[in-house]
Amino acid sequence: MTAKIDSLKCLISETSCPYSDHRGEIASSIASHELNAKQIAQGAANYAALLPIPEYVINDKVRAFEPTDQARYIIFSNGDYENLLLVNQELREREQNYVTKWRAELASRGLETPEAFKEENDELRFLMSHNFNFEETWAAMAYYQDYLLKV
């Protein structure tokens, strides 16, 4: 496990490590803004030194799992619900409205969602986790983007 963590850390660091063959390519992509923070993290997760993923970590049964509504939502006694899953899920009208309002607020301030948050319903995930507070959501996205670029 330590070797895998070390390989992630040294992918873009300046120190020498056994996994540094592609460090220069990664660093130049970052410098030229070809990759966003999320793409860097996804690339590191799929780095050859970390693959293949062992069967005890994830297997075909887990990969084939299709969640039910019970797995997707917590449904409260008053009929309200809260999303548990957002990735690869079609959003309901209520969630689509949240994202639309978020984007409208950003546009009114001359901003747009950072590229790394436009996939996998990440905008909504951050909005929900910050109780739909604009400033907190924006600050969290900026912090996360910055953190991923520094790791």
Secondary structure, 3 states (H helix, E strand, C coil): CHHHHHHHHHCCCCCCCCCHHHHHHHHHHHHCCCCCHHHHHHHHHCCHHHCCCCCCCCCHHHHCCCCCHHHHEEECCCCCEEECCCCCCCCCHHHHHHHHHHHHHHHHCCCCCCHHHCCCCHHHHHHHHCCCCHHHHHHHHHHHHHHHHHC
